[in-house]
Amino acid sequence: MNDYLVKAIAFNGQVRAYAVRTTETVGEAQRRHQTWPTASAALGRAMSAGVMMGAMLKGEEKITIKIEGGGPIGPILVDSNSKGEVRGYVTHPQTHFDLNEQGKLDVRRAVGTTGTLTVIKDIGMRENFSGQVPIVSGELGEDFTYYFVTSEQTPSSVGVGVLVNPDNSILAAGGFIIQLMPGTEEETISVIESRLKTIPPVSKLIEQGLTPEELLTELLGAENVKILEKQPVAFVCTCSKERFGNVITSLGAQEIQDMIDKEGEAEAQCHFCNEMYHYSKEELEELKREAE
């Protein structure tokens, strides 16, 4: 099954909901960055939340999420857009710990609990929208929940999960976001709260083969959910040799000449996808001419 996301409403429009399967997408990030299990879980949770938040945007709008919890994994960065495209990396991908007391990957220990979660939305205006909240748990689901309530004043529940195979590959990944619209009835809130308390972890449901649609019916009840649209999801990086060439050009002719004199060539690597771009002496001389 390919990764995809669904958007839905529930309880006659009182609730907005998103659910996503990101197993292949997180698997691609794991392969590119060679993340160890705890790092994979942290990055996968952030990417799953990020791609659903991207789905809340329109047209060419984009979102960047930065998680800086002060833990050994270092900052996590995720980019996504309204088309279901997402990319991300962790600063220290080879981070792993023993399982926590609940027998789960210890994401909190890796991420840390003494920093901030920042969300920057590029919605095509001159100024980007930016919201920042303190990290409240380090498990990330609760942190995104806190972000929505505090920064966007939208009561929400965010569930994200990743299961990792013994060979470090990704077994299952995905998540959901449920948001209450203004004027949601107390009875509806009670039903949702009681269901959220009793469902298994989201990664377990995906491992069992539940689709994003089935995930929402499990959460909210089949009779209450109306699926609005379905969208493919994938790891997509926007880097290119031309883009990095523009960065080199912006350094100026003298800096490029120094590269030619010292190394005779140059290499640039993308943080997001680990792709490496090589520039020969001739290519650097061409970039120098452009810089002049």
C-alpha positions in Angstrom: 0.0 0.0 0.0 1.4 3.4 -0.9 1.4 6.2 1.6 -1.6 8.6 1.5 -3.5 11.0 3.6 -7.3 11.6 4.1 -9.1 14.7 5.1 -12.5 14.3 6.8 -15.2 15.9 8.8 -17.1 14.2 11.6 -20.2 14.7 13.8 -22.0 16.8 11.2 -19.1 19.2 10.7 -18.3 19.8 14.4 -15.0 18.0 13.9 -12.2 18.3 11.3 -9.9 15.2 11.0 -6.8 14.1 9.2 -5.2 10.7 9.1 -2.0 9.5 7.3 0.0 6.4 6.5 3.7 7.4 6.2 5.5 4.0 6.4 7.2 4.3 3.0 7.9 8.1 3.4 9.6 7.6 6.8 11.3 4.5 5.4 12.9 6.7 2.7 14.1 9.2 5.3 15.5 6.3 7.4 17.4 5.0 4.4 18.8 8.4 3.3 19.9 9.4 6.8 20.7 5.9 8.2 18.8 6.8 11.4 18.9 4.4 14.3 15.5 3.3 15.9 15.0 6.1 18.5 16.0 8.8 15.9 13.7 7.1 13.3 10.8 7.3 15.7 11.4 11.0 16.5 11.9 12.0 12.8 9.0 9.8 11.7 6.6 11.3 14.2 7.6 14.9 13.3 7.3 14.1 9.5 3.8 12.5 10.0 2.6 15.5 11.9 4.2 17.8 9.4 2.6 16.3 6.3 -0.9 16.5 7.9 -0.2 20.2 8.8 0.9 20.7 5.2 -2.5 19.3 4.1 -4.2 22.2 6.0 -2.5 24.6 3.6 -3.6 25.7 0.0 -1.9 26.1 -3.3 1.8 26.8 -3.1 1.9 27.4 0.7 4.6 25.7 2.7 5.3 24.9 6.3 8.6 24.4 8.2 8.7 22.7 11.6 11.7 23.0 13.9 11.9 21.0 17.1 14.7 21.9 19.5 14.2 20.0 22.8 17.7 20.2 24.1 18.1 16.4 23.8 21.0 14.4 22.3 19.3 14.0 18.9 19.7 17.8 18.3 17.3 19.9 16.3 14.8 18.1 14.0 13.7 20.0 10.9 10.7 19.1 8.7 9.4 20.8 5.5 6.0 20.0 3.9 3.5 21.6 1.6 -0.2 21.3 0.5 0.6 18.6 -2.1 1.6 15.8 0.4 5.3 16.3 -0.1 7.5 16.2 3.0 11.2 16.0 3.8 13.1 16.1 7.1 16.2 15.3 9.0 17.6 15.0 12.5 20.9 16.6 13.5 22.3 13.3 15.1 20.7 10.4 13.2 22.7 7.7 15.0 20.9 8.2 18.3 19.3 5.3 20.1 18.5 4.3 23.7 17.0 1.3 25.5 13.2 1.1 25.5 11.4 3.2 28.2 9.3 1.9 31.1 6.4 1.4 28.8 8.5 -0.8 26.5 8.5 1.9 23.7 11.3 3.7 21.9 12.4 6.5 24.3 11.7 9.5 22.0 11.3 11.9 25.0 14.9 11.2 26.1 16.2 11.7 22.5 14.3 14.9 21.8 14.6 16.5 25.3 12.1 18.5 27.2 13.7 21.9 27.7 13.3 23.7 24.3 10.8 24.8 21.8 8.6 23.7 18.9 8.5 26.3 16.1 6.1 26.3 13.1 6.7 28.7 10.2 4.1 29.0 7.5 4.9 30.5 4.2 1.5 31.5 2.8 2.7 33.8 0.1 2.5 37.0 2.1 5.5 39.3 2.6 5.8 38.1 6.2 5.7 34.4 7.2 3.4 33.3 10.0 5.4 32.0 12.9 4.3 30.3 16.1 6.4 28.9 18.9 5.6 26.9 22.0 7.7 25.2 24.7 8.2 21.5 24.4 5.8 20.0 27.0 6.6 16.2 26.7 9.2 15.4 24.1 7.0 12.6 22.8 5.9 15.0 20.0 2.2 14.0 19.8 1.5 15.9 22.9 3.8 18.8 21.8 1.9 19.3 18.5 -1.4 19.1 20.5 -0.1 21.8 22.8 1.0 23.9 19.7 -2.5 23.8 18.2 -4.3 24.7 21.4 -1.8 27.5 22.4 -0.6 29.0 19.1 -3.6 28.4 16.8 -6.4 28.4 19.5 -7.7 25.1 18.1 -8.5 22.3 20.5 -6.9 19.3 18.9 -5.6 15.8 19.5 -2.5 14.7 17.7 -1.4 11.1 17.6 1.8 10.0 15.7 3.7 6.7 15.8 6.5 4.8 14.3 7.4 1.1 14.6 10.9 0.0 13.7 12.0 -3.4 12.5 15.1 -5.2 14.0 17.1 -4.3 10.9 16.3 -0.6 11.5 13.9 -0.4 8.6 10.4 1.1 9.2 7.6 -1.4 9.9 4.8 1.1 10.3 4.3 4.9 10.6 1.5 7.3 10.5 -0.8 9.5 12.6 -4.0 11.5 13.0 -5.1 15.0 13.9 -8.6 15.6 15.3 -9.7 19.2 15.7 -12.8 20.6 17.3 -14.6 23.4 15.4 -16.1 26.4 17.3 -19.3 25.4 19.0 -18.7 21.7 19.2 -21.3 20.1 21.6 -20.1 18.8 25.0 -21.6 15.4 24.1 -19.4 15.1 21.0 -16.3 16.1 23.0 -17.1 13.4 25.6 -17.5 10.7 22.9 -14.2 11.6 21.3 -12.3 11.8 24.7 -13.6 8.3 25.8 -12.6 6.8 22.4 -9.1 8.4 22.5 -8.6 6.8 25.9 -9.3 3.3 24.8 -7.7 3.0 21.3 -4.3 1.3 20.9 -1.2 3.3 19.8 -1.6 4.7 16.3 1.5 2.7 15.0 0.0 -0.5 16.2 -3.2 0.2 14.3 -1.2 0.9 11.1 0.8 -2.3 11.7 -2.5 -4.2 11.8 -3.2 -2.9 8.3 -5.7 -0.2 9.1 -6.0 2.4 6.3 -6.2 6.1 7.1 -9.9 5.9 6.6 -10.2 3.0 9.0 -8.0 4.8 11.5 -10.6 7.7 11.6 -13.6 5.3 11.9 -11.8 3.6 14.8 -11.2 6.9 16.4 -14.6 8.6 15.8 -17.0 5.9 14.8 -17.9 4.8 11.3 -21.3 6.5 11.5 -19.8 9.8 12.4 -17.1 10.2 9.7 -17.4 11.7 6.2 -14.2 11.4 4.1 -13.7 14.6 2.0 -10.6 13.8 0.0 -7.6 11.5 -0.4 -4.0 12.6 -1.2 -0.8 10.8 -2.0 2.1 11.4 0.4 5.8 11.0 -0.4 9.4 12.1 0.7 10.2 14.8 -1.8 13.3 17.1 -1.7 13.5 20.3 -3.6 17.3 20.5 -3.7 19.1 20.5 -7.1 22.6 21.1 -8.5 21.4 24.4 -9.9 20.1 25.6 -6.5 23.4 24.8 -4.8 25.2 26.5 -7.7 23.2 29.6 -7.0 24.4 29.5 -3.4 28.0 29.1 -4.5 27.5 32.1 -6.9 26.2 34.2 -4.1 29.5 33.7 -2.2 31.1 36.1 -4.7 33.9 35.7 -7.3 36.8 35.9 -4.8 35.5 33.1 -2.6 34.9 30.9 -5.6 38.5 31.7 -6.8 39.7 30.6 -3.4 37.9 27.2 -3.8 39.5 26.8 -7.3 43.0 27.6 -5.9 42.7 25.4 -2.8 40.7 22.4 -3.9 40.2 22.7 -7.6 36.6 21.5 -7.1 33.7 21.7 -4.7 31.1 19.5 -3.1 27.8 20.4 -1.5 25.5 18.1 0.4 21.7 18.6 1.1 20.8 18.3 4.8 17.3 17.1 4.0 18.0 14.2 1.6 21.8 13.7 1.9 22.2 14.1 -1.9 25.8 15.1 -2.8 26.5 17.5 -5.7 30.0 17.8 -7.2 31.4 20.8 -9.0 34.4 20.5 -11.2 37.0 23.2 -11.7 35.4 24.1 -15.0 31.9 24.4 -13.4 33.4 26.6 -10.6 35.0 28.8 -13.2 31.6 29.2 -14.9 29.9 30.0 -11.5 32.7 32.6 -10.9 31.9 34.3 -14.3 28.2 34.5 -13.2 29.3 36.0 -9.9 31.3 38.7 -11.6 
